[in-house]
């Protein structure tokens, strides 16, 4: 199957909907611009692959090795990436709405300008990730590790970050409106010009955060503070 796909791709064929490549070794392969919607890549090795503009909508990539892949401008809508390793990967402007990334390793990954609306990132490792201008509206980030991540200008309106680790993260101009921020670790988090309108959080959790006084509309937030 794999040999056939490579040969057909090299011949200019790019549509491989629903193919079965479970536990396949695709390290370093070039499949840029191909369509793998609803395909099965669970447990496969795609490390260092060139997947720029590749489509994996609805695909199964559970526990796949995607370390250092370039999936910029690709699509992962509704894809299953539970437990996948994407450490150091490039997902710039990648469309991953409603993707399942529970417990995935996204440390040092570049997700700038990506679309992760409604994505499930519960327990995911996003430490030192670049999430600049990323859309995480209504995303599930419960207990996710976002330590030292860059979330400048990111949109997390309605996101659930309960118990998440945001220590050392940059949240400059980040939109946290209506987000659940209960028991979040804000130690050394830069909150300059962040938006907390309608967010649920404990006042004490902001004690060790940076630039709290520069949170937008902070003078009007007292009615939203959960002091219980």
C-alpha positions as CSV (number, residue, x, y, z in Angstrom):
1,X,0.0,0.0,0.0
2,X,2.7,2.5,1.0
3,X,4.8,1.8,-2.0
4,X,1.8,2.2,-4.3
5,X,0.9,5.6,-2.7
6,X,4.4,6.9,-3.0
7,X,4.6,5.9,-6.7
8,X,1.2,7.4,-7.4
9,X,2.1,10.6,-5.6
10,X,5.3,10.9,-7.6
11,X,3.1,10.5,-10.7
12,X,1.1,13.5,-9.7
13,X,-1.9,11.8,-8.0
14,X,-2.8,13.5,-4.7
15,X,-6.1,12.1,-3.6
16,X,-5.8,9.2,-1.1
17,X,-9.1,9.4,0.9
18,X,-9.6,6.7,3.5
19,X,-6.2,4.9,2.9
20,X,-5.0,2.5,5.7
21,X,-1.4,3.2,6.8
22,X,-1.5,2.2,10.4
23,X,2.0,1.9,12.0
24,X,3.6,2.8,8.7
25,X,7.2,4.2,8.5
26,X,6.9,7.5,6.6
27,X,9.8,9.3,8.2
28,X,11.1,12.3,6.1
29,X,8.5,11.7,3.3
30,X,7.2,14.5,1.1
31,X,3.4,14.4,0.7
32,X,2.8,18.1,0.5
33,X,-0.6,19.1,-0.9
34,X,-2.0,15.5,-0.8
35,X,-5.5,14.7,0.5
36,X,-5.7,12.1,3.2
37,X,-9.2,12.8,4.6
38,X,-10.5,9.9,6.8
39,X,-7.3,8.0,6.4
40,X,-5.8,5.8,9.2
41,X,-2.2,6.8,10.2
42,X,-2.5,5.6,13.8
43,X,0.8,4.8,15.3
44,X,2.7,5.7,12.1
45,X,6.1,7.5,12.0
46,X,5.9,10.7,10.0
47,X,8.8,12.4,11.7
48,X,10.4,15.3,9.6
49,X,7.8,14.8,6.9
50,X,6.9,17.6,4.5
51,X,3.1,17.9,4.8
52,X,2.7,21.5,3.8
53,X,-0.9,22.1,2.7
54,X,-1.8,18.4,3.2
55,X,-5.3,17.6,4.2
56,X,-6.1,15.1,7.1
57,X,-9.7,16.1,7.8
58,X,-11.3,13.3,9.9
59,X,-8.1,11.2,9.8
60,X,-6.9,9.0,12.5
61,X,-3.4,10.0,13.7
62,X,-3.7,8.6,17.2
63,X,-0.3,8.1,18.8
64,X,1.4,9.0,15.5
65,X,5.0,10.4,15.5
66,X,4.7,13.8,13.8
67,X,7.8,15.3,15.4
68,X,9.2,18.2,13.5
69,X,6.8,17.8,10.6
70,X,5.8,20.8,8.5
71,X,2.0,20.8,8.3
72,X,1.7,24.5,7.7
73,X,-1.5,25.6,5.9
74,X,-2.7,22.0,6.2
75,X,-6.1,20.8,7.5
76,X,-6.9,18.6,10.5
77,X,-10.5,19.3,11.0
78,X,-12.1,16.7,13.2
79,X,-8.9,14.6,13.1
80,X,-8.0,12.3,16.0
81,X,-4.5,13.1,17.3
82,X,-4.9,11.7,20.8
83,X,-1.4,11.1,22.2
84,X,0.3,12.1,19.0
85,X,3.8,13.5,19.2
86,X,4.1,16.9,17.4
87,X,7.1,18.2,19.3
88,X,8.9,20.9,17.3
89,X,6.4,20.7,14.4
90,X,5.2,23.6,12.2
91,X,1.5,24.0,12.0
92,X,1.4,27.7,11.0
93,X,-2.0,28.6,9.7
94,X,-3.1,25.0,10.0
95,X,-6.9,24.5,10.2
96,X,-7.6,22.1,13.1
97,X,-11.1,23.0,14.2
98,X,-12.7,20.3,16.4
99,X,-9.5,18.2,16.3
100,X,-8.9,15.8,19.2
101,X,-5.4,16.5,20.6
102,X,-5.9,15.1,24.1
103,X,-2.6,14.3,25.8
104,X,-0.7,15.2,22.6
105,X,2.9,16.5,22.8
106,X,2.9,19.9,21.1
107,X,5.9,21.3,23.0
108,X,8.0,23.8,21.0
109,X,5.4,23.6,18.2
110,X,4.6,26.6,16.0
111,X,0.9,27.0,15.9
112,X,0.9,30.7,15.0
113,X,-2.3,31.8,13.2
114,X,-3.7,28.3,13.4
115,X,-7.4,27.6,13.8
116,X,-8.1,25.4,16.9
117,X,-11.7,26.4,17.6
118,X,-13.5,23.8,19.6
119,X,-10.4,21.6,19.7
120,X,-9.9,19.1,22.5
121,X,-6.4,19.8,24.0
122,X,-7.1,18.4,27.5
123,X,-3.8,17.4,29.2
124,X,-1.8,18.3,26.1
125,X,1.8,19.5,26.4
126,X,2.1,23.0,24.8
127,X,5.1,24.1,26.8
128,X,7.1,26.7,24.9
129,X,4.7,26.5,22.0
130,X,4.1,29.5,19.7
131,X,0.4,30.2,19.7
132,X,0.6,33.8,18.4
133,X,-2.7,35.0,17.0
134,X,-4.0,31.4,17.3
135,X,-7.8,30.9,17.5
136,X,-8.7,28.7,20.4
137,X,-12.2,29.8,20.9
138,X,-14.2,27.3,23.0
139,X,-11.3,24.9,23.0
140,X,-10.8,22.4,25.9
141,X,-7.5,23.1,27.5
142,X,-8.2,21.6,30.9
143,X,-4.9,20.6,32.7
144,X,-2.9,21.5,29.6
145,X,0.7,22.6,30.1
146,X,1.2,26.0,28.4
147,X,4.2,27.0,30.5
148,X,6.4,29.6,28.7
149,X,4.1,29.5,25.7
150,X,3.6,32.6,23.5
151,X,-0.2,33.3,23.3
152,X,0.1,36.9,22.3
153,X,-3.1,38.1,20.5
154,X,-4.5,34.6,20.7
155,X,-8.3,34.2,21.1
156,X,-9.5,31.9,23.9
157,X,-13.0,33.3,24.2
158,X,-15.1,30.6,26.0
159,X,-12.2,28.3,26.3
160,X,-11.9,25.9,29.3
161,X,-8.5,26.2,30.9
162,X,-9.3,24.8,34.3
163,X,-6.2,23.6,36.1
164,X,-4.0,24.6,33.2
165,X,-0.3,25.6,33.7
166,X,0.3,29.1,32.2
167,X,3.4,29.8,34.2
168,X,5.9,32.1,32.4
169,X,3.5,32.3,29.4
170,X,3.0,35.5,27.3
171,X,-0.6,36.5,27.2
172,X,-0.1,40.0,25.9
173,X,-3.3,41.2,24.3
174,X,-4.8,37.7,24.6
175,X,-8.6,37.4,24.6
176,X,-9.7,35.3,27.6
177,X,-13.3,36.6,27.5
178,X,-15.8,34.1,29.1
179,X,-13.0,31.6,29.6
180,X,-12.9,29.2,32.6
181,X,-9.7,30.1,34.4
182,X,-10.3,28.3,37.7
183,X,-7.2,27.0,39.4
184,X,-4.9,28.1,36.6
185,X,-1.2,28.6,37.4
186,X,-0.4,32.2,36.5
187,X,3.0,32.4,38.1
188,X,5.2,34.9,36.1
189,X,2.5,35.0,33.4
190,X,2.5,38.2,31.4
191,X,-1.1,39.5,31.3
192,X,-0.4,42.9,29.8
193,X,-3.6,44.1,28.0
194,X,-5.2,40.7,28.3
195,X,-9.0,40.6,28.2
196,X,-10.8,38.9,31.1
197,X,-14.3,40.1,30.4
198,X,-16.8,37.5,31.7
199,X,-14.0,35.1,32.6
200,X,-14.2,32.9,35.7
201,X,-11.1,32.9,37.8
202,X,-9.9,33.2,41.4
203,X,-8.4,36.5,42.4
204,X,-5.7,34.8,44.4
205,X,-4.5,32.9,41.3
206,X,-3.3,36.2,39.9
207,X,-1.1,37.0,42.8
208,X,2.2,36.0,41.1
209,X,1.2,37.1,37.6
210,X,2.9,40.0,35.8
211,X,1.2,43.3,34.6
212,X,-2.1,42.4,36.3
213,X,-2.8,46.2,36.6
214,X,-2.7,46.4,32.8
215,X,-5.4,43.9,32.2
216,X,-8.0,45.6,30.0
217,X,-11.0,47.0,31.9
218,X,-9.6,45.6,35.2
219,X,-11.5,48.3,37.1
220,X,-14.8,46.7,35.9
221,X,-13.8,43.1,36.7
222,X,-14.7,42.9,40.3
223,X,-18.2,41.6,39.6
224,X,-16.7,38.7,37.7
225,X,-14.1,37.6,40.4
226,X,-14.8,34.3,42.0
227,X,-13.5,34.6,45.5
228,X,-14.8,31.3,46.8
